[in-house]
Amino acid sequence: MTNYWPSSAYQTLKIGPDNQLLVTDDFLRTYLLRPELNLVPESCDAEKALHQRLTNNPRADIPESDIAAMADDDIQANYQVWLRYRSKLLAASSLENFYMSLFDGGGVDVPPLFISQLAKIFIRHILGADPHPLDARMGELFFRTQKISVLEDGVVMGADDEVVSRNAQAGETGNIMDLLKSKSMSMRSIDLDVLHEENADMYWTRDEDHDLAVQLNVGQPPINHFCRVLEKWINHFLGVKVRITPMQKITDTKWSWHVGLDAVATKILNKLYNEEVLEADELANIICLFRLDFVDAAVPRALEGKSVYLGIAMNDKKQLKLKPQNLLFNLPLAKTS
């Protein structure tokens, strides 16, 4: 058993009989330790009193007057956001139910940082205690932006965007390609290492560092592991079994449905589907395409026997920003009574 990503607060949650995650007081307390709400030397007495009250009882009702009594306007705003978020958390039957409700069309009013944290928790739960390390590394795509570089020989590398940016601020180039020693893809140990099948167990000693790069080309193990994580994500939330296969291009003359896994891929797939002309730089932004086939799901009659096509792509900043919720709301599943 491996307790990876301990900062996710996953261990503070309970698991219900339906394998859904249940909010606990300890889970709520983890938010009070975040920089946005935790006490600092400058905290006023009203802030200290409120923080202690919520530490003792994270579900306590807090009147607006208690927030207004705090001296710092920014802290007041942070508590207002947190209490609104907490109210929705506690009203939901499970953490999964809460997550799904965020994207029901009413507009997302939750900080992106909180949404990313939830995705991290869900991936941790879905993968279980003993996943393959490449499953865990590819699971990071669900909650951490990746920096993409395409090497001269067509090798597509992905590394954590925050880590690459930190290297840049420390005087490094900030480009994955320039961090590589050679085409063998070995990297300077002080910067990044490339994770692959042979050294995969290295992940467990660096799971919170997010400093391991991966190759994202079709046919390489990381992309295959990414497919398995996508399958598990869909099955956990929708109870549907699918098979996802990476591919280099779509040649299906009966192409009927697609889902972009990020904003850029959505635009590109829409253009391809509508047979619009794509500029060369748009095509170059595609990282990988996938075919999704349903194993045991009811789909609309018009789509029976047909595949759904997926894609991931980088933006103009060479970033991959996955939107995993797209897979939960945009699949062509028939409604059952």
N, C-alpha and C positions, 0 to 999 in steps of 0.2 A: 504493500500500500504506500502510495506517495502523496504527501500533503503538499501538492504544488499550488502555486498562486495563493499563498496564505493571506495576502493583502486583500483578496477579493471579498472577505467576510463570509464566504460560503459556509464555513464551519459553524457560524452562529445561527444558521437557519435550521428549521426542522423539515423533514420529508414526510408528506402525508401518505395515506394508503394508496393514493392514485399516482404516486411518484411526483407530485407537484410540491413546490417549495412553499413553506409557511413562514410568515414573518414572526420573529420573536423580539422580546425586549432587548436582548443582547444585540440583535441585528440593528435595531433602531439606535442603540447607543453608539454604534460604530460611526454614525453620521456626526455625532457630537464631538468626535475626535478628529474630524476632518479640519483642514486649515480654515475653511469658511465659517466654522462654528466654534472651534476650540478656543479656550481662553488664552490670552496673551497678557504680558505684564501690564499693558495699558487698559485692560478690561475694567469697566466701571463696576460699582457694587451691584447695580441692577442686572447687568449682564452676568456677573458671577452667580447671583441668586437664581436667575432663570436657568442657567446652565446646570447648576446643582439640582434644581427641581426636576429637570428633564432627565438628568442622570439617574436620580432616584426612581422616577416614574416616567419612562419615555413616552407613555401614552397620555400624559396629563393634559387637560384642557388649558390652553394658554390664552388669556384675554389680550386683546389688542393693546390695552393700556400697559401691560407688562413689557411689551415690545417697545412701545413708544417711550418708556422710561429709560431705555438704554441710550447712552450718550452718542454712540457712533451710528451715523445714518446707514453706513454700509452694513454693519452688523444687523441693524433692524431689517434691512432688505433681505439679507441672507436668511434670517429667521422666518420671514414671511414666506419666502420660497420654500424653505424646508418644511414648514408646517402645512403648507398647501400640498406638498408632495406627500408628507406623512399621512394626511387625511385620506388621500386616494389609495395609498398603500394599505391602510387599515380597512378600507371599505371593500377591498378586493378579496375574493375567496382564496387566492393564491398569488404568489409573485408572478407566475406565468399569466394569470388572468389580468393582473395589473399591467404587465408589459403589453399584452395584446390590446388593452383598452387605450393605450397611449396613441395608437395609430388607427383609431376607428373613424377617422374623418373629421373629428372635432378640433383638430389642431393640437400639436404637441407643445405643451407649456412646461415641460420638464427640462432642466439643463442637460445639454448633450453629454456632459461628464457623467451624470447619473445614469443615462441610458447605456453608455458604454460599460459602466460598472455592472449593470444588470446583465448585459450580454456576456460579460466575463463570468459571472456567477452561473448563468445557464450553461455555457460551454463546459465549465468545470463540473457541473452536475451531470450533463449529458455524457461526457467522456468517462466519468467514473473515477475510481481510485487508481486504476492501473492501465492507463491508455498507452498506446505506442507514443513515444516522444514526438514523432513527426505529426501525429494527430494533435497533440497539445500545441506544438509550434504553429501549425496551420490554423488552429483554433484562435490564435492571437489575431488573425485577420478580422475576426468578428468584432473586436473591440479596440484595436490599435491600428492607426494609419500606417501604411507601408510606403517606403520610398523605393521606387522602381528604377533600375538602370538596365539598359540593353547593351551588352558587350559587342565588340566587333564581330565575333563569331556567332552572333545570334542568341547567345546565352542571356536569359532574362533573370535578373537577380532582384530579390525583394529583401529589404531590411527595415527594421523599425524606424519610422520617420523621426521620432523624437531622439533616438540614439544617434542617427546620422546627423541631425541638426546640432546635437550637442558636440559631436566631433568637429563640426564646422566652426562652432563658436570657440572651440579650443585651439583653432588654428589649422584644422584639417580641411580638406576640400569640401566635404559634405556630399561627395559623389561616390556611390558604391563602387563604380568601375575604378576610380582612382585609389580606392582602398585595397584593391586586389593586387597581390604580388605578381601574379601571372595568370595565364589562361587555365592553369590547373585549379583555379578558384580558391587557393589557399590565401588566407588573409593575415595581416599582422595581428598577432595575438592581443596586442594592446587595444585594437579596435574591434574587429568583427571576425568571427569564424563562420564558415559555411557548414550548416547542419545537413547531414545526409545519412543514409542507412548505416554506414560503417561506424560513424561516431555519434549516433543518435542519443545514446544514453548520457552524453555530456549535457543534454538539455536539463536534466534533473538538478544539476548543481547551479544552474543559471536561469531557472524558470522565471525569476522576477527581474532579471537584468535586461531581458528583451534585446540582447546583443548578438543574436545568432541569425545570420542571413540564410536564405533558402533559394534554390533555383526553381523557377516557376514555369519552365517549358513543358509542353505536352510530352508525355512519355517519361517524365522524371517523377520519382517517388513522392516528392512533396505535393504535387498537383493531385496525384491519386489519393493521398491521405486527405487533402482538402475536400475531395468528392465524398469521402466517407463521413467527414464531419458535417457536410451539408445534408447528407442523407439522414444522419442522426438528429440534426436540428429540425428538419421537417417532421420526422416521425414523432419526436417528443411533443411538439406543439400541436400538430394536426392529426396525429395517430395514423399517418399514411406512410406506407413503405414505397420508396422510389429507388431507382438505380440511376446514378449520374456518371456519365462517361465523358472524359475530356476529348476535345476534337480541335482540329486546326481551322476548319472552315465548315460552313453549312451549305450542303448541296441538295437538300430536301426540296423537291418541287411541290410538296404538300405542306410546306411550313405554314402552321396555323397559329402558333402561340410562342411567345418568348417572354423572358423576364431578365431585365438587367439587374445585376447584383450591386450596382452602384450607379450614380447619376450619369456618368459618362457612358458606361456600357448601355444604359437604357436608351440614350439618344442614338448611339451607333446602331443598335439592334433595330430601333424603330426605322431608321433610314434604310438599313439593309432590307427589312421586311417590305418597305414601301418602294423598293427598287430605286431609291434616290442615289444620286452620285455622291460618293464619299471622297473627300480629299485624301491625298496620300498620308498626311500627318494624322488624320482621324483614324485611318486603318492602322497606322503604326501604334496608336494608343491601345489597341486591343492586346490584352495579356493572354487570355485564354477563352475559348468557347467550350460549351458543354452541352450534352444531350441528356435530358431527363426523361426517363420512362417510368410510368406508374406500374407498380407491382400488384397492388390490391385495392386500388382506389376507384371510386365512382367518378367518372368524368362526364362532361356533357356529351350527348350522343354524337355531335358533330366532330368531337375530338377523339372518339374511341379509336384506339390503335395508332394514334399519332403521338409524336414526341413533342416535348417542350424544350426550347433552346434557351440556354443561359449564357451570360458573358460577364467577364470582369475586365476593366480597362483603367488605365491611369489618366489623370487629368493633366492640364498644362504644366503643373508643378511636379510632374512625375510622381504623383501620389496615387495610391489605391485606397479609397475610402469606402469600405464595404457597408452596405445597408441591408443587414440580414433580415430585417422585417419584410423586405420585398418578397422573400420566398414564402412568407406566411400569408400574405394578402393578395398576391398576384398570380397564384397558380389557378388553373382552370378546373376547380373541383366542383362537382355537381352538389347542389344542396339536397340533403336527405331529410325526410320528415320524421 
